């Protein structure tokens, strides 16, 4: 019984380590800011009443 609990605890530790690694081990400055739209593009007209 103790061996099963030890194995379950080890599996939980591995799971937590994988989740931590994927969430918090990224770029030093975080994600880069989104790219600005190209200067020659015009905003879309969403007004349907003309």
N, C-alpha and C positions, 0 to 999 in steps of 0.2 A: 504493500500500500504506500509506503514512504517513497519507494522508487518511482511510482506513478506520479505522485505529487511533485517530486523533484523534476521529473521530465516535463510535466505541465508548466512548472515555474520557469524552466529553461526555455520552453517554447514561447511563453509569454514575454520573457526578456528579449528573445530574438525578434519577436514581432514588434515590440516597442522600439527596439534599436533600428529596425528597418523603417518604421514610420518616421522616427526622428530624423534619420539620415535623409529621407526623401523630402521632408518638409523644411528642414533647417540647414541643410548643407548645400547651399546654392552659391550664387555669385556674392562677392564681398559687398557690392553696392546694391544688391537686390536686382530686380528686373529693370531693363533699360526703359526709358520713357517711350511712348508710342511715337512713331514717325509722323511728322506733320504732313498734311495733304500736299500734293504737288501744286505749285503756284498757278498753273494754267487751268486747273479744274474749277468749275463753277458750282456753287451750291445747288442742290436739287430743289426744284419748286414743289413744295408739298401742299400748296394751296389749291384746292380743287374748284373753288368758286372763282369764275373769271367773268 
